[in-house]
Amino acid sequence: MKTENLNAKIIDLNEFETTNNLMYAAEMGDILEFTTVNSSQDRALNLQRVEYGEVNFERKSDWIRFINKLDRYDTTPIKRILTGDKKLSDWGEFTISRTDIDYPEDGFLIEFKEPVKLLLERIGDRAIVIEVSKLKGEFTWEWSSYRTGHEDLGNNAGVCEIYLYNVEIVN
């Protein structure tokens, strides 16, 4: 990795807000910070949140079909959510394209129109922050439910969070 293009800085922690959501970082200027997903130590960034009752998932049958496909590791629904039927989707501040990592189209490449800041490490009351233009990684998902609003789903989750993990800085 070439570090001369990353524009690294050390910043006091009280000088900025962080997020693990790509959209917030791109639109609001928050600094991206990795989170963990699926009770593992994998560092991840949030790509999208999908909830029962939202567009394309208004009906219980559509949501259950979505759950069943992902439970069988058919990731087609996630690919369609993020890129449609194409291999590239423009989200305004960045594009998401399907990319090959270990298998054909098993990951995504994120290309920001303007570089965003990414927190690499916290050291005491300071942080090492770099600017990135491209990130690449595999995707995974995590299920959760609300206490209210999803009662008709029974024991099925009502929220699916989609994450990019094993993130590689491409710049």
N, C-alpha and C positions, 0 to 999 in steps of 0.2 A: 504494500500500500504506500503510495506517495503522500507523505505528510505535508509537503510544501503547498499543496493546493487546498488543504483543509481549513486554513485560517483559524487555528486554535487560540483560545483565550482562557484566562483564569478569571472567574467572576465571583463576587460575593453572593452567597445563597439568597440573601434578602433583597437582591436587586432584580429578581425575575420570577415569573410563574412558569411551572412546568406542566406538561400534559403527556399522556401516552397516545393521544389521538392525532393522526396525521392531519386531519382537516383543521383542528384547532391550531396546530402549529403553523400551518400554511396561511390560514385566514386571520388568526388573531395575533400571530407573532410570538406565541408561547414557545418555550424551549421544549423540544421532544426529550422525554426521559423514558427509558425502558421500564417495563413492568414484567411480572411473571404471569404465566398462563398455565392452566390445567395442573395446578399444584406442583409444578416442576420448577427448576431453576433456569429454564430457558428464558432468555431475555427477549421480550416481544414488544411490538407496537400495535395499537388498535387501528384496524382498517375500517371496520363498519360494525354497526350494531343493528340487528334486525329483530323486530318484535312481532308477536302474534297480534293481529288486528291492523297492522300497517298495510300499505299498498302491496298488492299481490298476495297478502296473507290475511285478508279480511275473514275468510271462511276457515272454520276449524279443520275441514278436510284438506285444504291447501297447506296449512301449517303442519298437520300430522304427516302428510306426504313428504314435506321438507325434512322433518325430523327423521323419518324412516330412511330416506336416501342417505343422509349424513351418517346415520347409525350403521348403514351398510358400506360406508366409506365411498359412496358415490358423491364426489365433490362438484359435480356439474352445477348444482344450484348456487354454490358459492362463486364459482367462476362467472355464472350469468349475472349474479348480483353485482359483482365488481366490474365486469367488462362487457356485459351483455352477451350477445352471440358473436361478438367480434373478439379479436385478441388485444384490443386497445380501447380504453375508455378515457375521455377527458372529463376530469372532475373540477375544472375551473383553475384551481391553483396548482394542480399536478395531474399527471396522467398515470394510469395503472395499466400495465400490459402483462399478459401471460408470458412466462418465461420457463425455460427448461433448467432444472437444477440436477436432480438425479434421474427423473423421468420426464417425458414430454409434458410440458405445461403444468408442472407440479409446484410452480412458484409464481411470484409476481415481481415485476420491476416497477418501482415508483420513481418518476422523474418530476421534480419540482420545477415550476416555471421560474421561481426565484429561490435561491438557496435558503434553507431553514437551519436553525441551530439545533444541535443534538448534544445533550449532556452525556459525556463519556464516563465521568467519575466524580464522586463527591470526596473531598478531602477536607475534613474539619468543617469550617464554615464557608468553604469556597468550593467551586466546581470547575472542572475542565470542560469547556464547551467548544465544539467545532461547527463549521458550516458544511452542510451536505447538499448535494444536488440530486443524487441518485442513491436509492437503496434497493437491495434485492434480497429476497428471502422466501422461505417456504411459508405455507399458511396452515393455520389450525383454527379451531373454534372451541368455545366454552359455553356451556348451557347455564342458565340461571332462571329464576322465577320471582315474580312479585308475590307478596302475600295476598294482594287483592287484584282483581282484573283478569285473572287467568284461571278462575275456578273451574270453568267448563273444560279445561284441558286435562283434568284429573291429575295424574302423577307426571305428566309431560311438562317440560320446561316451556316457558313462554318468551324467552329472550335468548338470542344467539349472538355472541360477540365473536367477530372474526379478527384474527391476529396474524401479523407477519412475524415469524420467528426465525432463528438462525440468520439474523440480519447481517448482510454484508454491505459495507459502504463502498459504492462503486465509483463515485466522483470521477 
